[in-house]
C-alpha cells in the first residue's frame, strides 16, 4: 500500500472562483465513491485520467486519491509540493491543503507538468494571483451596486460595504466578483416589489458574503452562463427562488442558506450537461429545498434540508426539447421533517400539487444516485421514486443505496412501479417500504428488471400532483441568523 502524505499547500498560482462539478458527476456515474464527508474529497485514478479532473475544496480539506485502474500511476505536484510515489490497484494517497491556491499535478508515467497528458487540479478556496486587480468599492466609489457593475472591467472585484441596498442588479460583464463586507450586514433588499436581486447573464461571475432578500422572483438568477459561484450567501424570503440557474453550467453554490421561497431555495433547470455542485448548503422553510427541472449533472453534497415542504426534488417536466432530469448525485446530506405546507406557493408548486412530507422525491428522474443520506421525520415518504407529472415519463436506473431512513409516516422507501431498474439496496430503515419487499425484489444486484405497479403509491402521487395549493398558507417567520460575520470589522460575537 502506498504512503499517505499530509502536507502544507504552497502559494497561489492563479485565481479560481468555481469548481467543475460535472467532472465529479462523471466520477459518480462510473461508480467512483464520492467524498465521505465535508473535509475529504475523493479523486479516482483511472488509466490516463483523474476523475474528477478538477476539484474545489476549502483550506484544511483533504484530497484522497484512490487507484482504480490497472497501470502504475503517481500523483505528483507540478511544483514538487507532494508526490505519492508509484501507486497500484487499490492504493490510496492523501494530502491536506492548508492555503488558498490552485495546485496542478500530474502522473509522472503518463503526464508532465503544465497540464500535459494525465493531469489534475485542486482549487483551494478563492485564491488571488497577486496581480493588480481592479477593485471598486460601494458606496465609496459608486453609491449603488449597479453603477459599480456598469463601470467594472472583466475580472474586477466589487466590494460592497455593510448597509442596505434597495435595487436590482444586472450583471453582463464576465468574471466579476461581487463580495459583501459582511454576509449578514451587507443586504440587497427587494422590499417585495422588485423582481430579481442579481440577474447574471455573463460567464464566470461570483457572488459572495451577502444577504439577498425579499425579491418577488429570485434572489439570484443565472441565465445561459458558463461558470458561476454563489458562496456564503443568505437568501431570505425571495418569493419564488433563492437561487435559480437556467440553461447554465459549471456552477458552484457553497455554504449558502435559503429560507422562505415559494418554489425552492435552490433550483437548477434546463441544462445539459449542467455540472452544478451544491456543497454544504442549508435550505429551511421553503416549499422545496432543492428543485431540479430537466437538469442533467447536479451534485449535492453534505447539505441540510429541513422544515421545507419537500426536501429534494429532481424532476423531468415538459420543457425544451431533448432535456430531462438525469444523473443527480445526492451524497451525505441530512434531510429532516420536510413537512411544512404553510409557505405561500409559487412557480412549480403553484401549477402542480406536491407530496408535502417527503425527503427525496425522484419525479420522473433517471440515473440518479442517493447514497449515504440521513433522512428522518417525514410524514409521507423518506425516499420516493415515481413517474413524472406526465405519467408517460418513467424513472429509470435510479439507485437508492446505503441511506438511513427513519420515522416516515407512510413508507421509508417507495416506488410506484413506473419505469425500470430503479434499485434499493443496503438502506437502514425503520417502518415499512412500498412494496414491502422493495430491497429484495428490486435490489441493485438484481438488475435488469421492470417495475411492477404499486397502486397505493401510484394513486397517492397522482392525487397529490392533481391537487391545488394546500390551505393555511402564511408568511414565514424570520429566520434566526447571526447579527454579523465573525472576523469582519465591527463584529464582536
C-alpha positions in Angstrom: 0.0 0.0 0.0 1.3 3.4 -0.9 2.0 6.0 1.8 -0.5 8.6 3.0 1.0 12.1 2.8 -0.2 15.1 4.7 1.5 18.4 3.9 1.1 22.2 3.6 -0.1 23.9 0.5 2.2 26.4 -1.3 1.5 29.8 -2.7 -1.4 30.5 -5.1 -0.7 30.3 -8.8 -3.8 31.9 -10.3 -7.4 32.9 -9.4 -10.3 30.4 -9.5 -13.8 31.1 -8.4 -15.7 27.8 -9.2 -15.4 24.1 -9.4 -16.0 21.8 -12.3 -18.8 19.9 -10.8 -19.5 18.0 -14.0 -16.3 16.0 -13.5 -17.5 15.0 -10.1 -20.7 13.8 -11.6 -18.9 11.7 -14.2 -16.9 10.1 -11.4 -20.1 9.2 -9.6 -21.8 7.8 -12.7 -18.9 5.5 -13.5 -19.0 4.1 -9.9 -16.3 6.1 -8.2 -17.1 6.5 -4.5 -17.8 10.2 -3.7 -16.5 12.2 -0.7 -17.0 10.6 2.6 -17.5 13.9 4.3 -17.1 17.7 4.0 -13.4 17.6 4.8 -12.3 14.9 2.4 -12.8 14.8 -1.4 -12.0 11.6 -3.2 -10.5 11.5 -6.7 -10.3 8.3 -8.7 -7.1 7.5 -10.5 -8.1 5.8 -13.8 -5.8 4.7 -16.6 -4.6 8.0 -18.0 -7.2 10.1 -16.3 -8.0 11.6 -12.9 -11.8 11.8 -12.1 -12.8 14.4 -11.3 -10.0 16.3 -13.1 -10.7 19.5 -11.1 -11.9 19.6 -7.5 -12.6 22.6 -5.4 -12.0 22.4 -1.6 -11.6 24.8 1.3 -8.4 25.4 3.3 -7.9 22.5 5.7 -9.7 20.0 3.5 -8.0 16.7 2.3 -7.9 15.2 -1.1 -7.7 11.5 -1.2 -6.7 9.8 -4.5 -7.6 6.1 -4.9 -6.1 4.0 -7.7 -8.9 2.3 -9.7 -7.0 1.4 -12.8 -4.6 -1.3 -13.9 -1.4 0.6 -14.7 1.1 2.2 -12.4 0.4 5.9 -11.7 1.6 8.7 -9.5 0.0 11.9 -8.0 2.9 14.4 -8.5 2.6 18.1 -7.9 3.9 20.3 -10.8 5.8 22.3 -8.2 7.1 19.4 -6.1 4.8 20.1 -3.2 3.6 16.5 -3.0 4.4 13.1 -4.6 2.7 9.9 -3.9 5.3 7.6 -5.4 4.1 4.7 -7.5 0.5 3.6 -6.9 -1.1 0.3 -7.9 -4.6 -1.0 -7.9 -6.4 -0.2 -4.7 -3.6 2.0 -3.3 -4.5 5.4 -1.9 -2.7 8.7 -1.2 -3.9 11.7 0.8 -2.8 15.3 1.0 -4.2 18.1 3.2 -4.3 21.6 1.6 -4.0 24.4 4.2 -3.6 27.5 2.0 -5.7 29.0 -0.8 -4.3 28.4 -4.2 -4.5 26.5 -7.5 -2.5 23.3 -7.4 -1.8 21.4 -10.6 -0.5 17.8 -10.5 0.2 15.0 -13.0 1.1 11.4 -13.3 4.9 11.0 -13.9 4.3 8.0 -16.1 1.5 9.3 -18.3 1.7 13.1 -18.0 4.0 16.0 -17.4 3.9 19.5 -15.7 1.9 22.1 -17.5 -1.4 20.1 -17.9 0.1 17.6 -20.3 -1.3 14.1 -20.6 -2.7 12.8 -17.3 -3.1 15.8 -15.1 -5.5 17.1 -12.4 -6.1 20.3 -10.4 -7.1 21.2 -6.9 -8.6 24.7 -6.3 -8.4 25.7 -2.6 -10.7 28.5 -1.5 -10.9 31.5 -3.8 -7.3 32.4 -4.4 -5.9 35.6 -5.8 -2.9 35.6 -8.1 -1.4 38.7 -6.6 -1.5 40.7 -9.8 -3.1 44.2 -10.0 -6.8 43.8 -9.7 -9.4 46.4 -10.3 -11.2 46.9 -7.1 -14.4 49.0 -6.9 -15.9 49.9 -3.5 -19.6 50.5 -2.9 -20.6 53.1 -1.7 -17.0 54.6 -1.6 -16.6 54.8 -5.4 -20.2 54.4 -6.6 -23.3 54.8 -4.5 -25.1 51.7 -5.9 -24.0 48.2 -6.8 -25.4 48.6 -10.3 -23.3 51.6 -11.0 -20.2 49.8 -9.9 -21.1 46.8 -12.1 -21.7 49.0 -15.1 -18.2 50.6 -14.7 -16.3 47.4 -13.9 -14.0 45.8 -16.4 -14.0 42.0 -16.8 -12.5 40.3 -13.7 -13.0 43.3 -11.4 -13.7 42.8 -7.7 -16.6 44.9 -6.4 -16.6 45.3 -2.6 -19.9 46.1 -1.0 -19.8 47.7 2.4 -22.3 46.8 5.1 -25.6 48.6 4.5 -28.9 48.1 2.8 -29.1 48.5 -0.9 -32.6 48.7 -2.5 -32.0 47.9 -6.1 -32.0 45.2 -8.8 -28.6 44.4 -10.3 -28.0 43.2 -13.8 -24.5 41.7 -14.4 -23.4 41.3 -18.1 -19.6 41.7 -17.6 -17.6 38.5 -17.4 -15.6 37.4 -14.4 -16.8 39.9 -11.8 -16.5 39.1 -8.1 -19.2 40.8 -6.1 -18.3 40.5 -2.4 -20.0 41.8 0.6 -18.1 43.3 3.5 -20.2 41.2 5.9 -22.5 38.4 5.0 -25.3 39.4 7.4 -24.9 43.2 7.3 -24.4 43.8 3.5 -28.0 43.4 2.3 -29.6 43.6 -1.1 -33.2 44.3 -0.3 -36.2 44.0 -2.8 -38.9 45.1 -0.4 -41.3 42.6 -2.1 -41.7 44.9 -5.0 -38.5 44.4 -7.1 -38.3 41.3 -9.3 -34.8 39.8 -9.1 -31.8 40.7 -6.9 -28.9 39.7 -9.2 -29.7 38.8 -12.8 -26.5 37.4 -14.2 -26.1 36.8 -18.0 -22.2 36.8 -18.1 -19.9 33.9 -17.6 -17.7 33.4 -14.6 -19.4 35.7 -12.1 -19.0 35.1 -8.3 -21.4 36.5 -5.7 -20.3 36.0 -2.1 -20.8 37.2 1.5 -24.1 39.0 1.1 -27.7 38.7 2.2 -30.2 38.9 -0.7 -33.8 39.1 0.4 -37.5 39.9 -0.4 -37.4 39.8 -4.2 -40.6 38.8 -5.9 -39.0 36.3 -8.2 -35.4 35.3 -7.3 -32.6 36.4 -5.1 -30.0 35.4 -7.7 -30.7 34.3 -11.2 -28.2 33.0 -13.7 -29.3 32.7 -17.4 -27.4 31.0 -20.1 -24.0 31.3 -18.4 -20.9 29.0 -18.2 -19.2 29.2 -14.8 -20.8 30.8 -11.7 -20.4 30.7 -8.0 -22.6 31.6 -5.0 -20.5 31.5 -1.8 -21.7 32.2 1.7 -24.9 34.0 0.7 -28.1 34.2 2.8 -31.2 34.1 0.6 -34.2 35.2 2.7 -37.9 35.3 1.6 -37.3 35.6 -2.1 -40.8 34.7 -3.1 -40.1 32.2 -5.8 -36.5 31.1 -5.8 -33.4 31.8 -3.6 -31.0 30.9 -6.5 -32.2 29.8 -9.9 -29.8 28.7 -12.7 -31.4 28.4 -16.1 -29.6 27.0 -19.1 -26.4 27.5 -17.1 -23.4 25.2 -16.5 -20.2 24.7 -14.4 -21.5 26.3 -11.2 -20.9 26.1 -7.5 -23.3 27.0 -4.7 -21.4 26.6 -1.4 -22.2 27.3 2.2 -25.3 29.3 1.4 -28.6 29.5 3.3 -32.1 29.6 1.7 -35.3 30.4 3.6 -38.9 31.2 2.8 -39.1 30.7 -1.0 -42.4 29.6 -2.6 -40.8 27.3 -5.2 -37.3 26.4 -3.9 -34.3 27.7 -2.1 -32.0 26.3 -4.9 -33.2 25.5 -8.4 -31.3 24.2 -11.4 -33.2 23.9 -14.7 -33.0 23.2 -18.4 -29.3 22.4 -18.8 -27.2 19.6 -20.3 -24.7 18.9 -19.1 -25.2 21.2 -16.0 -22.1 20.4 -14.0 -23.5 22.2 -10.9 -22.3 21.5 -7.4 -24.3 22.3 -4.2 -21.9 21.9 -1.3 -22.8 22.4 2.3 -25.9 24.5 1.6 -28.8 24.7 4.0 -32.5 25.1 3.0 -35.2 25.6 5.6 -38.8 26.7 5.5 -39.2 26.7 1.7 -41.8 24.8 -0.4 -38.9 22.7 -1.8 -35.3 22.8 -0.5 -33.8 21.9 -3.9 -35.7 21.6 -7.2 -34.0 20.3 -10.4 -36.0 20.5 -13.6 -34.7 18.9 -16.8 -31.2 19.2 -15.3 -28.5 16.6 -16.1 -25.5 16.5 -13.9 -26.1 18.1 -10.5 -24.2 17.0 -7.4 -25.5 17.8 -3.9 -23.0 17.1 -1.1 -23.2 17.3 2.7 -26.1 19.7 2.8 -29.1 20.2 5.1 -32.7 20.2 4.0 -35.0 20.6 7.0 -38.5 22.0 7.6 -39.4 22.5 4.0 -42.5 21.1 2.3 -40.3 18.6 0.3 -36.6 18.2 0.8 -35.1 17.5 -2.7 -37.0 17.0 -6.0 -35.0 16.2 -9.2 -37.6 16.0 -12.0 -38.3 15.7 -15.7 -41.0 18.1 -16.9 -42.3 19.3 -20.2 -39.8 21.8 -21.4 -37.0 22.4 -24.0 -36.8 19.6 -26.5 -34.3 16.9 -25.6 -33.8 17.9 -21.9 -34.6 15.6 -19.0 -33.7 15.2 -15.4 -30.8 12.8 -15.2 -27.7 12.0 -13.2 -28.4 13.8 -9.9 -26.0 12.7 -7.2 -27.2 13.1 -3.6 -24.4 12.2 -1.2 -24.1 12.6 2.6 -27.0 15.0 3.1 -29.3 15.4 6.1 -33.0 15.7 5.4 -35.3 16.1 8.4 -39.0 16.8 8.8 -39.7 18.4 5.4 -43.5 18.6 6.2 -44.2 22.3 6.1 -47.1 23.1 3.8 -47.6 26.7 5.0 -45.2 28.7 2.9 -47.1 30.5 0.1 -46.5 28.6 -3.1 -45.0 29.9 -6.3 -43.5 28.6 -9.5 -43.9 24.8 -10.0 -45.8 24.4 -6.7 -48.4 27.0 -7.9 -49.1 24.9 -11.0 -49.0 21.4 -9.6 -49.6 19.8 -6.3 -46.7 18.4 -4.2 -46.2 15.4 -1.9 -45.6 17.5 1.1 -43.9 15.5 3.8 -41.3 13.8 1.6 -37.5 13.8 2.0 -36.2 12.9 -1.5 -38.6 12.6 -4.5 -37.2 11.4 -7.8 -40.0 12.7 -10.0 -39.6 11.1 -13.4 -35.9 11.3 -12.9 -33.3 8.8 -14.2 -29.8 7.8 -13.4 -29.8 9.5 -10.0 -27.8 8.2 -7.1 -28.9 8.8 -3.5 -26.2 7.4 -1.2 -25.3 7.9 2.4 -28.0 10.4 3.3 -29.7 10.6 6.7 -33.4 11.0 6.3 -35.8 11.3 9.2 -39.2 12.5 10.4 -41.2 12.8 7.2 -45.0 12.5 7.3 -45.2 10.7 3.9 -42.0 9.3 2.4 -38.4 9.1 3.2 -37.3 8.4 -0.4 -39.8 8.2 -3.3 -39.3 7.2 -6.9 -42.2 7.9 -9.2 -43.4 8.7 -12.7 -43.3 12.3 -13.7 -46.0 14.9 -13.8 -46.7 13.4 -17.2 -47.3 9.7 -16.3 -45.6 8.8 -19.6 -42.3 10.0 -18.2 -40.9 6.9 -16.5 -38.0 6.9 -14.0 -35.1 4.6 -14.8 -31.9 3.3 -13.4 -32.0 5.3 -10.2 -30.0 3.9 -7.2 -31.1 4.4 -3.6 -28.3 2.8 -1.6 -26.8 3.0 1.9 -29.1 5.6 3.3 -30.5 5.7 6.8 -34.3 6.4 6.8 -36.3 6.7 10.0 -39.7 7.9 11.2 -41.6 8.0 7.9 -45.4 8.3 8.0 -46.3 6.2 5.0 -43.2 4.5 3.7 -39.5 4.8 4.4 -38.7 3.9 0.8 -41.2 3.7 -2.0 -41.5 3.2 -5.8 -44.8 3.5 -7.7 -43.5 0.8 -10.1 -43.2 3.0 -13.2 -40.1 2.5 -15.3 -37.3 0.0 -14.9 -34.1 -0.7 -13.0 -34.8 1.6 -10.1 -33.0 -0.2 -7.3 -32.9 -0.1 -3.5 -30.2 -1.8 -1.5 -28.3 -1.6 1.8 -30.6 1.1 3.3 -31.2 1.1 7.0 -34.9 1.8 7.5 -37.4 1.8 10.3 -41.0 1.3 9.2 -42.5 -0.2 6.0 -41.3 0.1 2.4 -43.7 0.2 -0.5 -43.8 -2.5 -1.7 -42.8 -4.5 1.4 -40.1 -6.5 -0.4 -38.6 -3.4 -2.2 -35.0 -4.0 -1.0 -35.1 -7.7 -2.0 -37.1 -7.8 -5.3 -35.6 -4.6 -6.5 -32.1 -4.7 -5.2 -29.3 -3.2 -7.4 -27.6 -6.6 -7.8 -30.8 -8.0 -9.4 -30.9 -5.6 -12.3 -32.1 -5.6 -15.1 -35.8 -5.7 -14.1 -39.1 -4.0 -14.9 -41.1 -2.2 -12.3 -44.4 -3.6 -11.1 -47.3 -1.1 -10.4 -47.8 -0.4 -6.7 -51.2 1.2 -6.5 -51.0 2.7 -3.1 -48.1 4.9 -4.0 -49.1 5.5 -7.6 -52.5 6.8 -6.6 -51.1 9.0 -3.8 -48.7 10.6 -6.3 -51.4 11.2 -8.9 -53.7 12.7 -6.4 -51.1 15.0 -4.9 -50.0 16.3 -8.3 -53.6 17.0 -9.3 -54.3 18.9 -6.1 -54.2 22.6 -5.7 -52.2 24.7 -3.2 -52.6 23.5 0.4 -54.7 25.5 2.8 -53.3 27.5 5.6 -50.5 29.3 3.8 -49.0 32.2 5.7 -46.0 34.4 5.8 -43.0 32.5 7.1 -41.3 33.9 10.2 -37.9 35.5 10.2 -35.0 33.0 10.4 -32.6 33.2 13.4 -29.4 34.3 11.8 -26.1 35.8 13.2 -26.0 39.6 13.6 -22.7 39.8 11.9 -20.0 37.7 10.2 -17.3 36.6 12.6 -13.9 38.1 11.8 -15.3 41.1 9.9 -14.6 44.6 11.2 -17.0 45.6 13.9 -18.2 42.1 14.6 -17.5 41.1 18.2 -19.6 37.9 18.5 
